[in-house]
Amino acid sequence: MLPAIELENGKNFRHGACWEDICHAILEAHHLVYIVGWSVYHKVKLVRESKRQLPSGGDLNLGDLLKYKSQEGVRVLLLVWDDKTSHSKFFINTAGVMQTHDEETRKFFKHSSVICVLSPRYASSKLSIFKQQVVGTLFTHHQKCVIVDTQASGNNRKITAFIGGLDLCDGRYDTPEHRLFRDLDTVFQDDYHNPTFSAGTRGPRQPWHDLHCKIEGPAAYDVLTNFEQRWRKATKWSEFGRRFKRISHWHDDALIKLERISWILSPSPSIPIDDPKLWVSKEDDPENWHVQIFRSIDSGSLAGFPKDVQSAEAQKLVCSKNLVIDKSIQTAYIQAIRSAQHFIYIENQYFLGSSYAWPSYKEAGANNLIPMELALKIASKIRTKERFAVFVIVPMWPEGVPSSASVQEVLFWQGQTMEMMYEIIARELKSMHLENVHPQDYLNFYCLGNREELPKEVPTSTNQPSNNGDAVSASQKFQRFMIYVHAKGMIVDDEYVILGSANINERSMAGSRDTEIAMGAYQPHYTWAKKQQHPHGQIYGYRMSLWAEHLGMIEDCFKEPESLVCVKSLNKIAEDNWKKFTAEDFMPLHGHLLKYPIKVDGNGKVGPMPGQENFPDVGGKVLGGRTNLPDALTT
């Protein structure tokens, strides 16, 4: 159980229940359920340990639930990334490199009223044939959205959207406990997931940590617009390829025309998107939010971008090499970092960028500015002698086998990014003659892990086979494993939050690689400018909820994250947990926060911890290594 977190208004923060909220929203939809995903798996069950009563149909798996709603007359549309390495034709069945189940899901809905479109990552037709092949092979559609109609005032309906890091597929369901071995035969029976080990290994499961959000009001209609633009592009290609119709005949009849349904509130010629009719709270309501939607996407992936440069630039879009690019997610991150005054808290599946300033391999092409902006922000605060802290949580290693080429190269880029940042901070400390201050007083990296005692029926020795013949891993023997951080979010000064599908790497931030969607939000009544002190609104409650989960406690110093007392407190807990995590004898952790296993010296040089150059149990160098893979694939 997560502890109560008191907000400024005397109320307690409500800890979210994402899977239940999405399930309820789908069940209660009257007109439309639109889903966008990198992966959507029809067999996944959304609710397994319900805290509230579910309406009829809530116990169904996702595929049957969507068919159930479609049979009620709800328009159900799925737009799923088409992994070109997966096939299900002419007796050829391959699951694909990424195991996204795209062909299985398409096949499941084939003869139903649910429309499931597999959308390849097509490049713009104006690019060369070679570049089109590169984009289509290396990059993906990575957005994750669920869009439904929900109850509004009176008998009206409104659009509600869910976006973030969660795909509705196997391996994603989890709780703040992040179980390793318990309930494998019940709660996690049908979607046991751990790609670090070969098939047939009996535990641990890979725990999953993610961030997601629900959006109501005008911004939800922007998420809907994104779906409609992508749907029109995807079905245009689908129609052309399947029926040889003229390209100009877009098959978008499946999209509901909201302007024709008077009781669904929606923007129209008579109702602009900022009209108060679409608001879900009044401007003077202390709990009011301001929300903006951002994307990484180009004209090859949607219909509706301007054709000429002048119109594109008027919409803050970038024109480059026959492409119109929206890279507003990166712009939003940069703006938020530059505006930060006290602290920045980041959780992300990847953390690499600003390669032009790396110690080596400056030509890797990971040019996004986010790591450099963070380092320069810290340096500016050192110059003005103000406290500032940056906390970054990443997974212990990217998903997969830690010693594999792709994982090792990503870890290498991550190490280059860390060292670049620490060296900038170290140089600034020296220029200010602060020789006794360490770079980690300002910037720290963490990961998450868990240790859990085995249920009595599970064997603990690697020499002892399990009853059903499954292999036993070293992670099972030592009763430990990382918690996979798949989150993509940033909190600034407890007053601003960015959350979405975008990783901090070039794939997600370039705009012309993976397609992404995110939101930025703040509460106007809970800002530093308004309060002249630490704001304790919903964003503060959200961060404290995450820290309570990760640290297993709440301390008073957590209310001032930028303070050196808080930084040292977090580092002490994380270092103690790392020692317990790596000990051969079982030792329970205090929460899940672990020190990322690197050593940083006073000059900002980054190296592995002595005697711990490789990850425990699974191997693979902590700081990775260069491989022959294309840089565009791993950056």
C-alpha positions as CSV (number, residue, x, y, z in Angstrom):
1,M,0.0,0.0,0.0
2,L,1.3,3.5,-0.9
3,P,1.2,6.0,1.9
4,A,-1.2,9.0,2.1
5,I,0.3,12.1,0.5
6,E,-1.2,15.4,1.7
7,L,-1.7,18.2,-0.8
8,E,-1.9,21.9,-0.1
9,N,-5.7,21.9,-0.2
10,G,-5.9,19.5,2.7
11,K,-6.9,16.6,0.5
12,N,-4.8,13.5,-0.1
13,F,-3.4,12.6,-3.5
14,R,-5.3,9.9,-5.3
15,H,-2.9,7.1,-6.4
16,G,-3.9,6.1,-9.9
17,A,-5.1,2.7,-11.2
18,C,-4.3,2.9,-14.9
19,W,-5.5,-0.5,-16.1
20,E,-8.8,-0.2,-14.3
21,D,-9.4,3.3,-15.5
22,I,-8.8,2.3,-19.1
23,C,-11.0,-0.8,-18.8
24,H,-13.8,1.3,-17.3
25,A,-13.5,3.9,-20.0
26,I,-13.8,1.3,-22.8
27,L,-16.7,-0.4,-21.1
28,E,-18.6,2.9,-20.6
29,A,-18.0,4.2,-24.2
30,H,-21.2,4.8,-26.2
31,H,-19.9,5.8,-29.6
32,L,-16.2,5.2,-30.2
33,V,-13.1,3.4,-29.0
34,Y,-10.0,4.3,-30.9
35,I,-6.7,2.6,-30.0
36,V,-3.2,3.4,-31.3
37,G,-0.2,1.2,-30.3
38,W,3.3,0.0,-31.0
39,S,1.8,-3.3,-29.9
40,V,-1.8,-4.3,-29.1
41,Y,-2.4,-7.9,-28.0
42,H,-5.9,-9.2,-28.1
43,K,-5.2,-11.8,-25.3
44,V,-4.2,-9.4,-22.6
45,K,-6.5,-8.9,-19.6
46,L,-6.7,-5.3,-18.4
47,V,-8.0,-5.9,-14.9
48,R,-6.8,-8.8,-12.7
49,E,-6.9,-7.6,-9.1
50,S,-9.9,-5.2,-9.2
51,K,-10.3,-2.7,-6.4
52,R,-13.8,-1.6,-7.6
53,Q,-16.7,-3.4,-9.2
54,L,-16.5,-3.7,-13.0
55,P,-19.4,-3.3,-15.4
56,S,-20.6,-6.2,-17.5
57,G,-17.7,-7.4,-19.8
58,G,-14.9,-6.2,-17.5
59,D,-13.7,-9.7,-17.0
60,L,-13.0,-10.3,-20.7
61,N,-9.6,-10.1,-22.3
62,L,-9.0,-7.1,-24.5
63,G,-9.9,-8.7,-27.8
64,D,-13.2,-10.1,-26.6
65,L,-13.9,-6.8,-24.8
66,L,-13.5,-4.8,-28.0
67,K,-15.7,-7.2,-30.0
68,Y,-18.3,-6.9,-27.2
69,K,-18.3,-3.1,-27.5
70,S,-18.4,-3.2,-31.3
71,Q,-21.4,-5.5,-31.1
72,E,-23.1,-2.9,-29.0
73,G,-22.8,-0.4,-31.9
74,V,-19.6,1.3,-30.7
75,R,-17.1,2.2,-33.5
76,V,-13.9,0.3,-32.5
77,L,-10.8,1.2,-34.6
78,L,-7.3,-0.1,-34.0
79,L,-4.2,1.4,-35.5
80,V,-1.2,-0.9,-34.8
81,W,2.4,-0.6,-36.0
82,D,3.1,-3.2,-38.8
83,D,6.3,-4.9,-37.9
84,K,7.7,-5.9,-41.3
85,T,9.6,-8.8,-39.8
86,S,6.4,-10.6,-38.7
87,H,4.4,-12.6,-41.3
88,S,1.2,-14.6,-41.3
89,K,0.6,-15.5,-45.0
90,F,0.6,-18.7,-47.1
91,F,1.5,-21.0,-44.1
92,I,4.4,-18.7,-43.2
93,N,4.1,-17.6,-39.6
94,T,6.9,-15.6,-38.0
95,A,6.4,-13.7,-34.7
96,G,8.8,-10.9,-35.8
97,V,11.9,-9.5,-34.2
98,M,10.0,-7.3,-31.7
99,Q,7.3,-9.9,-30.7
100,T,4.5,-7.3,-31.1
101,H,1.7,-9.8,-32.0
102,D,0.6,-7.5,-34.8
103,E,-0.4,-10.4,-37.2
104,E,-2.1,-12.3,-34.4
105,T,-4.2,-9.3,-33.4
106,R,-5.1,-8.5,-37.1
107,K,-6.2,-12.1,-37.6
108,F,-8.3,-12.2,-34.4
109,F,-10.4,-9.2,-35.5
110,K,-10.5,-10.2,-39.2
111,H,-14.1,-11.3,-39.4
112,S,-15.5,-9.0,-36.8
113,S,-16.9,-5.5,-36.8
114,V,-13.7,-4.2,-35.1
115,I,-11.5,-2.6,-37.8
116,C,-7.8,-3.3,-37.1
117,V,-5.3,-1.6,-39.5
118,L,-1.6,-2.6,-39.4
119,S,0.3,0.6,-40.3
120,P,4.0,0.3,-41.5
121,R,6.3,3.1,-40.8
122,Y,6.1,4.5,-44.3
123,A,8.5,7.3,-45.2
124,S,7.5,10.2,-47.3
125,S,7.1,9.3,-51.0
126,K,9.3,12.4,-51.8
127,L,12.4,10.7,-50.3
128,S,14.7,8.5,-52.3
129,I,13.8,4.8,-52.6
130,F,16.8,3.9,-50.4
131,K,15.8,6.3,-47.7
132,Q,12.3,5.0,-47.8
133,Q,13.6,1.5,-47.2
134,V,15.8,2.7,-44.3
135,V,12.9,4.5,-42.5
136,G,10.5,1.6,-43.1
137,T,13.0,-1.0,-41.8
138,L,14.6,0.8,-38.8
139,F,11.9,3.0,-37.4
140,T,8.4,2.4,-35.8
141,H,5.1,3.8,-34.9
142,H,5.6,4.2,-31.2
143,Q,2.6,6.2,-30.0
144,K,0.3,4.7,-27.4
145,C,-3.3,6.2,-27.1
146,V,-6.7,5.1,-26.1
147,I,-9.5,7.5,-27.1
148,V,-13.1,7.1,-26.0
149,D,-16.3,9.1,-25.5
150,T,-17.3,9.6,-21.8
151,Q,-20.0,11.2,-19.8
152,A,-20.1,15.0,-19.9
153,S,-22.6,17.5,-18.3
154,G,-26.2,16.5,-18.6
155,N,-26.8,14.0,-21.4
156,N,-23.8,15.2,-23.4
157,R,-20.7,13.1,-24.1
158,K,-17.1,14.3,-24.4
159,I,-13.8,12.9,-25.7
160,T,-11.3,11.4,-23.2
161,A,-7.8,10.2,-24.1
162,F,-5.2,8.1,-22.4
163,I,-1.6,8.5,-23.4
164,G,1.8,7.5,-22.1
165,G,4.2,4.6,-22.1
166,L,1.9,1.7,-21.8
167,D,1.0,-0.5,-24.7
168,L,-2.0,-2.8,-24.3
169,C,0.0,-6.0,-24.6
170,D,1.6,-8.8,-22.7
171,G,4.2,-8.2,-20.0
172,R,2.9,-4.7,-19.1
173,Y,0.5,-5.3,-16.3
174,D,2.1,-4.7,-12.9
175,T,1.5,-3.1,-9.5
176,P,3.8,-1.0,-7.2
177,E,5.0,-4.2,-5.5
178,H,6.7,-5.3,-8.8
179,R,6.5,-9.0,-8.0
180,L,9.2,-11.4,-9.3
181,F,8.1,-14.9,-8.4
182,R,4.7,-14.6,-6.6
183,D,1.5,-15.2,-8.5
184,L,3.2,-16.5,-11.7
185,D,0.5,-19.1,-11.9
186,T,-2.4,-16.7,-11.3
187,V,-2.1,-13.0,-11.9
188,F,0.7,-13.3,-14.5
189,Q,-0.1,-16.7,-15.8
190,D,-1.0,-15.7,-19.3
191,D,1.6,-13.1,-20.0
192,Y,4.8,-14.1,-18.2
193,H,7.4,-11.9,-19.9
194,N,11.2,-11.8,-19.5
195,P,13.2,-11.4,-22.7
196,T,16.5,-11.6,-20.8
197,F,16.1,-15.4,-20.6
198,S,15.5,-18.0,-23.1
199,A,12.0,-19.7,-23.4
200,G,11.5,-22.3,-20.7
201,T,13.1,-20.4,-17.9
202,R,11.0,-20.4,-14.8
203,G,11.1,-16.9,-13.3
204,P,11.7,-14.3,-12.4
205,R,9.2,-12.3,-14.5
206,Q,10.4,-8.9,-15.6
207,P,8.6,-6.3,-13.5
208,W,7.3,-3.3,-15.5
209,H,7.3,0.3,-14.4
210,D,5.5,2.9,-16.6
211,L,3.8,6.3,-16.6
212,H,0.5,7.0,-18.2
213,C,-2.2,9.7,-18.0
214,K,-5.8,10.5,-18.7
215,I,-6.6,13.7,-20.6
216,E,-10.0,15.5,-20.7
217,G,-10.9,18.9,-22.2
218,P,-9.7,20.6,-25.3
219,A,-6.3,18.7,-25.4
220,A,-8.2,15.4,-25.7
221,Y,-9.5,16.5,-29.1
222,D,-5.9,17.1,-30.2
223,V,-5.2,13.5,-29.4
224,L,-8.2,12.6,-31.5
225,T,-7.0,14.7,-34.3
226,N,-3.7,12.9,-34.2
227,F,-5.5,9.6,-34.6
228,E,-7.6,10.8,-37.4
229,Q,-4.6,12.2,-39.3
230,R,-2.7,9.0,-38.9
231,W,-5.8,6.8,-39.7
232,R,-6.3,8.6,-43.0
233,K,-2.7,8.1,-44.0
234,A,-2.6,4.5,-43.0
235,T,-5.9,3.6,-44.7
236,K,-4.9,5.4,-47.8
237,W,-2.0,3.0,-48.2
238,S,-4.1,0.1,-47.1
239,E,-6.7,0.7,-49.7
240,F,-4.2,1.3,-52.5
241,G,-2.3,-1.9,-51.7
242,R,-5.3,-4.2,-51.1
243,R,-7.8,-3.1,-53.7
244,F,-5.8,-1.0,-56.2
245,K,-8.1,1.9,-55.8
246,R,-7.0,5.4,-56.8
247,I,-4.8,6.9,-54.0
248,S,-7.0,9.9,-53.8
249,H,-9.9,7.8,-52.5
250,W,-9.1,7.6,-48.8
251,H,-11.0,5.0,-46.9
252,D,-11.8,7.1,-43.9
253,D,-15.5,6.4,-43.7
254,A,-14.9,4.4,-40.5
255,L,-14.0,7.6,-38.6
256,I,-17.0,9.0,-36.7
257,K,-18.0,12.5,-37.8
258,L,-18.4,14.1,-34.3
259,E,-19.9,17.3,-35.8
260,R,-22.9,15.2,-36.9
261,I,-23.7,14.0,-33.4
262,S,-25.0,17.0,-31.5
263,W,-24.7,15.5,-28.0
264,I,-20.9,14.8,-28.3
265,L,-19.1,18.0,-27.5
266,S,-16.5,18.7,-30.0
267,P,-14.7,21.5,-31.8
268,S,-16.6,22.7,-34.9
269,P,-16.9,25.9,-37.0
270,S,-19.2,27.2,-34.4
271,I,-17.2,25.9,-31.4
272,P,-13.4,26.7,-31.5
273,I,-11.2,24.3,-29.6
274,D,-10.6,26.9,-26.8
275,D,-14.3,27.4,-26.3
276,P,-15.4,27.1,-22.6
277,K,-18.0,24.5,-23.7
278,L,-15.2,22.0,-24.1
279,W,-13.6,22.8,-20.7
280,V,-13.9,20.3,-17.9
281,S,-13.3,22.8,-15.2
282,K,-13.5,26.6,-14.7
283,E,-10.4,28.8,-14.9
284,D,-10.8,29.9,-11.3
285,D,-11.1,26.3,-10.1
286,P,-7.9,25.6,-8.0
287,E,-7.7,22.1,-9.5
288,N,-7.8,23.4,-13.0
289,W,-5.2,22.1,-15.5
290,H,-3.6,23.6,-18.6
291,V,-2.6,20.9,-21.1
292,Q,-0.8,20.9,-24.4
293,I,-0.2,18.0,-26.8
294,F,3.2,17.5,-28.5
295,R,4.4,15.1,-31.2
296,S,7.4,13.6,-33.0
297,I,6.1,12.8,-36.5
298,D,6.6,13.7,-40.1
299,S,4.5,14.0,-43.2
300,G,5.2,10.4,-44.2
301,S,3.1,9.2,-41.2
302,L,0.0,11.4,-41.4
303,A,-2.4,13.3,-43.7
304,G,-2.9,17.0,-43.1
305,F,0.4,18.7,-42.8
306,P,0.8,21.9,-44.9
307,K,2.3,21.4,-48.4
308,D,4.3,24.7,-48.5
309,V,7.1,25.9,-46.4
310,Q,5.5,29.2,-45.3
311,S,2.4,27.4,-43.9
312,A,4.4,24.7,-42.2
313,E,6.7,27.3,-40.5
314,A,3.6,29.2,-39.4
315,Q,2.5,26.0,-37.5
316,K,6.0,25.7,-35.9
317,L,6.8,22.7,-38.1
318,V,10.3,22.0,-39.6
319,C,10.8,21.6,-43.3
320,S,13.8,19.3,-44.2
321,K,14.7,17.3,-47.3
322,N,11.2,16.9,-48.7
323,L,9.7,16.3,-45.3
324,V,7.5,18.3,-43.0
325,I,8.5,17.4,-39.4
326,D,6.8,18.0,-36.0
327,K,9.5,17.7,-33.3
328,S,7.5,19.6,-30.6
329,I,8.3,16.9,-27.9
330,Q,12.0,17.8,-28.0
331,T,11.1,21.5,-28.0
332,A,8.8,21.0,-25.0
333,Y,11.6,19.2,-23.1
334,I,14.1,22.0,-23.9
335,Q,11.7,24.8,-22.9
336,A,10.8,23.1,-19.6
337,I,14.5,22.5,-18.8
338,R,15.4,26.1,-19.5
339,S,12.5,27.3,-17.3
340,A,13.5,25.1,-14.4
341,Q,14.6,26.9,-11.2
342,H,15.0,24.2,-8.6
343,F,15.0,20.5,-9.7
344,I,14.2,18.1,-12.5
345,Y,13.1,14.5,-12.1
346,I,13.2,12.2,-15.1
347,E,12.1,8.6,-15.6
348,N,12.9,7.2,-19.1
349,Q,13.6,3.9,-20.8
350,Y,16.6,5.4,-22.6
351,F,18.8,8.4,-21.9
352,L,21.2,9.4,-24.6
353,G,21.8,12.4,-26.8
354,S,24.0,15.5,-27.5
355,S,26.5,13.3,-29.2
356,Y,28.3,16.3,-30.8
357,A,29.8,16.8,-27.3
358,W,30.5,13.2,-26.3
359,P,34.1,12.3,-25.3
360,S,34.3,10.1,-28.4
361,Y,32.1,9.0,-31.4
362,K,30.8,12.6,-31.9
363,E,29.4,11.6,-35.3
364,A,27.0,9.0,-33.9
365,G,24.0,11.2,-34.9
366,A,22.2,11.4,-31.5
367,N,22.0,15.2,-31.7
368,N,18.9,15.8,-29.5
369,L,19.7,18.6,-27.1
370,I,18.2,17.3,-23.9
371,P,21.3,16.0,-22.1
372,M,23.3,19.1,-23.0
373,E,20.4,21.4,-21.8
374,L,20.3,19.5,-18.5
375,A,24.1,19.9,-18.0
376,L,24.1,23.6,-19.0
377,K,21.2,24.2,-16.6
378,I,23.2,22.7,-13.7
379,A,26.3,24.7,-14.7
380,S,24.3,28.0,-14.8
381,K,23.0,27.3,-11.3
382,I,26.6,26.5,-10.0
383,R,27.7,29.9,-11.4
384,T,24.9,31.7,-9.6
385,K,25.6,29.7,-6.4
386,E,22.0,28.3,-6.3
387,R,21.0,24.8,-5.4
388,F,19.8,22.6,-8.2
389,A,19.3,18.9,-8.6
390,V,18.6,16.5,-11.5
391,F,17.5,12.9,-10.8
392,V,17.3,10.4,-13.7
393,I,15.9,6.9,-13.4
394,V,16.7,4.5,-16.2
395,P,16.4,0.7,-16.5
396,M,19.5,-1.3,-15.4
397,W,19.9,-2.3,-19.0
398,P,17.7,-1.9,-22.1
399,E,15.2,-4.8,-22.6
400,G,16.8,-8.0,-23.9
401,V,20.0,-9.9,-23.3
402,P,22.5,-7.5,-21.7
403,S,25.5,-9.0,-23.5
404,S,23.8,-8.7,-27.0
405,A,25.1,-6.3,-29.5
406,S,22.1,-3.9,-29.5
407,V,22.0,-3.6,-25.7
408,Q,25.7,-3.2,-25.4
409,E,25.7,-0.4,-27.9
410,V,22.8,1.5,-26.3
411,L,24.7,1.2,-22.9
412,F,27.8,2.6,-24.6
413,W,25.9,5.6,-25.9
414,Q,24.3,6.1,-22.5
415,G,27.8,6.1,-20.8
416,Q,29.1,8.6,-23.3
417,T,26.1,10.9,-22.5
418,M,26.6,10.6,-18.7
419,E,30.3,11.4,-19.0
420,M,29.7,14.4,-21.2
421,M,27.3,15.8,-18.6
422,Y,29.4,15.1,-15.6
423,E,32.5,16.7,-17.3
424,I,30.6,19.9,-18.0
425,I,29.5,20.0,-14.3
426,A,33.0,19.2,-13.0
427,R,34.6,22.0,-15.2
428,E,32.0,24.5,-13.9
429,L,32.7,23.5,-10.3
430,K,36.5,24.0,-10.8
431,S,35.9,27.4,-12.5
432,M,34.0,28.4,-9.3
433,H,36.8,27.0,-7.1
434,L,34.4,24.5,-5.6
435,E,37.0,21.7,-5.4
436,N,35.3,20.0,-2.4
437,V,31.9,19.7,-4.2
438,H,31.2,16.6,-6.3
439,P,29.3,16.5,-9.6
440,Q,26.9,14.0,-8.0
441,D,25.8,16.7,-5.6
442,Y,23.9,17.9,-8.6
443,L,23.3,15.0,-11.1
444,N,22.5,11.4,-10.3
445,F,21.4,8.3,-12.2
446,Y,19.4,5.5,-10.6
447,C,17.8,2.2,-11.7
448,L,15.1,0.0,-10.1
449,G,15.3,-3.5,-8.8
450,N,13.7,-6.0,-6.5
451,R,14.5,-9.0,-4.3
452,E,11.8,-11.3,-3.4
453,E,11.8,-14.6,-1.5
454,L,10.7,-17.6,-3.6
455,P,7.4,-19.3,-2.9
456,K,8.2,-22.7,-1.2
457,E,7.3,-24.8,-4.3
458,V,10.0,-23.0,-6.5
459,P,13.5,-24.5,-6.5
460,T,16.3,-22.2,-5.5
461,S,19.4,-24.0,-6.6
462,T,20.7,-23.8,-10.2
463,N,21.6,-27.5,-9.9
464,Q,18.0,-28.4,-9.0
465,P,15.5,-28.7,-11.9
466,S,12.0,-27.4,-11.4
467,N,9.1,-29.9,-11.3
468,N,8.0,-29.1,-14.8
469,G,11.5,-29.3,-16.3
470,D,11.9,-25.5,-16.7
471,A,15.5,-24.1,-16.5
472,V,16.5,-22.2,-13.4
473,S,18.3,-18.9,-13.8
474,A,21.0,-17.3,-11.6
475,S,18.5,-14.5,-11.0
476,Q,16.1,-17.1,-9.5
477,K,18.9,-18.6,-7.4
478,F,19.8,-15.2,-5.9
479,Q,16.1,-14.1,-5.9
480,R,16.6,-10.7,-7.7
481,F,16.0,-8.9,-10.9
482,M,15.8,-5.4,-12.3
483,I,12.4,-3.6,-12.6
484,Y,12.2,-2.5,-16.2
485,V,11.8,1.3,-16.4
486,H,9.7,1.9,-19.5
487,A,8.5,5.3,-18.3
488,K,8.8,8.4,-20.4
489,G,8.2,11.4,-18.2
490,M,9.8,14.5,-16.6
491,I,8.7,16.7,-13.6
492,V,10.0,20.2,-13.2
493,D,9.9,22.1,-9.9
494,D,6.7,20.2,-8.9
495,E,4.8,22.5,-11.2
496,Y,5.1,21.1,-14.7
497,V,5.0,17.6,-16.1
498,I,5.7,16.1,-19.5
499,L,4.5,12.5,-20.1
500,G,4.1,10.4,-23.2
501,S,5.6,7.7,-25.4
502,A,8.9,9.5,-26.3
503,N,12.2,8.2,-25.1
504,I,15.2,10.4,-24.5
505,N,17.1,9.3,-27.6
506,E,17.3,10.4,-31.3
507,R,14.7,7.9,-32.5
508,S,12.0,9.5,-30.3
509,M,13.2,13.1,-30.5
510,A,14.1,13.7,-34.1
511,G,10.6,13.8,-35.4
512,S,11.6,11.9,-38.6
513,R,12.3,8.5,-37.0
514,D,9.8,6.9,-34.5
515,T,6.4,8.5,-34.2
516,E,5.6,9.7,-30.7
517,I,3.0,11.7,-28.7
518,A,3.2,13.4,-25.3
519,M,1.5,16.0,-23.2
520,G,2.8,18.8,-21.1
521,A,0.7,20.1,-18.2
522,Y,0.6,22.4,-15.2
523,Q,-1.9,23.7,-12.7
524,P,-2.1,27.5,-12.8
525,H,-3.0,27.7,-9.1
526,Y,0.0,25.6,-8.1
527,T,3.1,27.3,-9.5
528,W,6.2,28.9,-7.8
529,A,5.0,32.3,-9.3
530,K,1.6,31.9,-7.7
531,K,2.7,30.5,-4.3
532,Q,6.2,32.0,-3.9
533,Q,7.1,28.6,-2.4
534,H,7.1,24.9,-3.2
535,P,3.7,24.2,-4.8
536,H,1.9,21.2,-3.4
537,G,-0.6,20.5,-6.1
538,Q,-1.3,17.3,-8.1
539,I,2.2,17.2,-9.7
540,Y,3.8,17.3,-6.3
541,G,1.5,14.5,-5.2
542,Y,2.4,12.5,-8.3
543,R,6.2,12.8,-7.7
544,M,5.8,12.0,-4.1
545,S,3.7,8.9,-5.0
546,L,6.5,7.7,-7.3
547,W,9.1,8.3,-4.7
548,A,7.1,6.5,-2.1
549,E,6.9,3.5,-4.4
550,H,10.6,3.6,-5.3
551,L,12.0,4.5,-1.9
552,G,9.6,2.6,0.4
553,M,9.1,5.7,2.5
554,I,8.4,9.4,2.6
555,E,10.8,11.8,4.4
556,D,10.4,15.5,5.1
557,C,13.4,16.3,2.9
558,F,11.6,14.9,-0.1
559,K,9.5,18.1,-0.1
560,E,12.6,20.1,-1.1
561,P,14.2,17.8,-3.8
562,E,16.9,20.3,-4.8
563,S,18.4,20.4,-1.3
564,L,21.7,18.7,-0.7
565,V,20.1,16.9,2.3
566,C,17.5,15.3,-0.1
567,V,20.1,14.4,-2.7
568,K,22.3,12.7,-0.1
569,S,19.4,11.0,1.5
570,L,18.3,9.5,-1.9
571,N,21.9,8.5,-2.7
572,K,22.3,6.8,0.7
573,I,19.1,4.7,0.2
574,A,20.1,3.8,-3.4
575,E,23.7,2.8,-2.4
576,D,22.5,0.7,0.5
577,N,19.9,-1.0,-1.7
578,W,22.6,-1.7,-4.4
579,K,24.7,-3.4,-1.8
580,K,21.7,-5.5,-0.6
581,F,20.8,-6.2,-4.2
582,T,24.2,-7.6,-5.1
583,A,24.8,-9.5,-1.9
584,E,24.8,-13.3,-2.4
585,D,22.6,-13.8,0.7
586,F,19.0,-12.7,0.4
587,M,18.5,-9.2,1.9
588,P,15.2,-7.4,1.4
589,L,15.5,-3.9,-0.1
590,H,14.1,-0.6,1.2
591,G,11.8,0.2,-1.7
592,H,13.3,-0.4,-5.2
593,L,15.6,2.5,-5.9
594,L,19.2,1.4,-6.7
595,K,22.3,3.4,-7.4
596,Y,23.1,3.1,-11.1
597,P,26.3,1.0,-11.0
598,I,28.8,3.6,-12.2
599,K,31.6,5.5,-10.5
600,V,32.1,9.2,-11.2
601,D,35.3,11.0,-10.2
602,G,35.9,14.7,-9.5
603,N,36.7,15.4,-13.1
604,G,33.4,13.9,-14.3
605,K,35.0,10.7,-15.7
606,V,32.6,7.8,-15.6
607,G,33.7,4.2,-15.1
608,P,32.2,0.9,-13.7
609,M,32.2,0.3,-10.0
610,P,35.4,-1.7,-9.0
611,G,34.7,-5.4,-9.2
612,Q,31.3,-4.8,-10.7
613,E,32.1,-4.2,-14.4
614,N,29.3,-6.5,-15.5
615,F,25.6,-6.8,-14.4
616,P,25.0,-9.4,-11.6
617,D,23.6,-12.8,-12.7
618,V,23.1,-11.9,-16.4
619,G,26.4,-10.5,-17.5
620,G,27.0,-7.7,-20.1
621,K,29.3,-4.7,-19.5
622,V,27.6,-2.0,-17.5
623,L,29.1,0.7,-19.8
624,G,28.6,-1.3,-22.9
625,G,30.7,-1.3,-26.0
626,R,30.7,-0.4,-29.7
627,T,29.4,-2.8,-32.3
628,N,28.9,-2.9,-36.0
629,L,25.1,-2.1,-35.8
630,P,23.9,1.0,-37.7
631,D,24.1,4.0,-35.3
632,A,20.6,5.0,-36.4
633,L,19.2,1.8,-35.0
634,T,20.6,2.2,-31.5
635,T,20.6,6.0,-31.0
